[in-house]
Amino acid sequence: MTIKVYRKTFTINASSTWTRQSDSLPTPAGYNRVLREVRLSFSATSNAYLRLYVENEMIAEISAEVWNKYMLPYYFDTQIPTGKSLYFETSNSNSSNVTLTVECIVEETTA
């Protein structure tokens, strides 16, 4: 078992509706991943959102308002099997772009 941290940074366009980001976190052949924790950094304090999906199943929706108020890591125990991916979907109703950094702490094992 190895714990790894993967960092993804996205620009959420101003006045955008829910859009799947092109960058994902796939589990390569020969590995299994378990998402253990997510840490976020929004450049805005409100009106920006993130949804996490394992393939097409939504596992979380997080708002900038909640994150900027509490600033706690989000804990998970979510399997991301070989050949599957963690996807990021974002939304922003602000009049300017928002930068979002997502740190995914995963436990990796060989399959």
C-alpha positions as CSV (number, residue, x, y, z in Angstrom):
1,M,0.0,0.0,0.0
2,T,1.3,3.4,-1.0
3,I,-0.2,6.8,-0.2
4,K,0.1,9.3,-3.1
5,V,-1.0,12.9,-3.6
6,Y,-2.2,14.0,-7.0
7,R,-2.7,17.7,-7.7
8,K,-5.1,19.0,-10.4
9,T,-5.6,22.7,-11.2
10,F,-8.5,24.0,-13.2
11,T,-9.7,27.3,-14.4
12,I,-13.5,27.6,-14.1
13,N,-14.8,30.0,-16.6
14,A,-17.0,32.9,-15.5
15,S,-20.7,32.3,-15.7
16,S,-20.3,28.6,-16.6
17,T,-22.7,25.8,-16.0
18,W,-21.7,22.3,-15.0
19,T,-18.8,21.3,-17.2
20,R,-16.7,18.1,-17.0
21,Q,-13.0,19.1,-16.9
22,S,-10.8,17.4,-19.5
23,D,-8.2,16.3,-16.9
24,S,-9.1,13.2,-14.8
25,L,-7.4,10.8,-12.4
26,P,-7.4,7.4,-14.1
27,T,-6.4,4.2,-12.4
28,P,-3.8,2.5,-14.6
29,A,-3.7,-1.2,-15.4
30,G,-2.3,-3.3,-12.6
31,Y,-3.3,-1.0,-9.8
32,N,-6.3,-0.3,-7.6
33,R,-6.9,3.1,-6.0
34,V,-8.9,4.1,-3.0
35,L,-9.7,7.8,-2.7
36,R,-9.1,8.7,1.0
37,E,-9.1,12.5,1.1
38,V,-9.6,15.6,-1.0
39,R,-8.2,19.1,-0.2
40,L,-9.4,22.1,-2.1
41,S,-8.4,25.7,-2.9
42,F,-10.9,28.0,-4.6
43,S,-9.7,31.5,-5.6
44,A,-13.3,32.7,-5.0
45,T,-15.2,32.7,-1.7
46,S,-18.6,31.9,-3.2
47,N,-20.6,30.8,-6.3
48,A,-18.1,28.2,-7.5
49,Y,-18.7,24.5,-7.2
50,L,-17.0,21.1,-7.7
51,R,-18.5,17.7,-8.3
52,L,-16.5,14.5,-8.1
53,Y,-17.5,11.4,-10.1
54,V,-16.2,7.9,-10.3
55,E,-17.0,7.3,-14.0
56,N,-20.7,8.5,-14.1
57,E,-21.5,8.1,-10.4
58,M,-21.4,11.4,-8.4
59,I,-19.7,11.0,-5.1
60,A,-19.6,14.6,-3.8
61,E,-20.6,18.2,-4.5
62,I,-18.6,20.9,-2.8
63,S,-19.2,24.6,-2.8
64,A,-16.6,27.4,-2.3
65,E,-18.8,28.9,0.5
66,V,-18.5,25.7,2.6
67,W,-14.9,25.2,1.8
68,N,-13.9,28.8,2.6
69,K,-15.8,28.7,5.8
70,Y,-14.6,25.4,7.2
71,M,-11.4,24.6,5.3
72,L,-11.4,21.0,6.4
73,P,-10.3,18.0,4.2
74,Y,-13.1,15.9,2.7
75,Y,-12.7,12.2,3.7
76,F,-13.7,9.4,1.4
77,D,-13.3,5.6,1.2
78,T,-14.1,5.3,-2.5
79,Q,-12.7,2.6,-4.7
80,I,-11.5,3.6,-8.1
81,P,-10.8,0.2,-9.8
82,T,-8.4,-0.5,-12.7
83,G,-9.6,1.1,-15.9
84,K,-11.9,3.6,-14.1
85,S,-11.3,7.3,-13.5
86,L,-12.1,10.1,-11.0
87,Y,-13.7,13.0,-12.9
88,F,-14.1,16.6,-12.0
89,E,-17.1,18.7,-12.9
90,T,-17.2,22.4,-12.2
91,S,-19.6,25.4,-12.2
92,N,-19.1,29.1,-11.6
93,S,-21.8,31.8,-11.5
94,N,-19.3,34.6,-10.7
95,S,-18.5,37.3,-13.3
96,S,-14.8,36.4,-13.3
97,N,-12.9,33.1,-13.7
98,V,-12.1,31.0,-10.7
99,T,-9.0,28.9,-10.2
100,L,-9.5,25.6,-8.4
101,T,-6.8,23.4,-7.1
102,V,-7.8,19.8,-6.0
103,E,-5.4,17.6,-4.1
104,C,-6.5,13.9,-4.2
105,I,-4.9,11.7,-1.5
106,V,-5.2,8.1,-2.7
107,E,-4.1,4.7,-1.5
108,E,-2.6,2.6,-4.3
109,T,-2.1,-1.1,-4.3
110,T,-1.1,-3.5,-7.1
111,A,-3.9,-5.5,-8.5
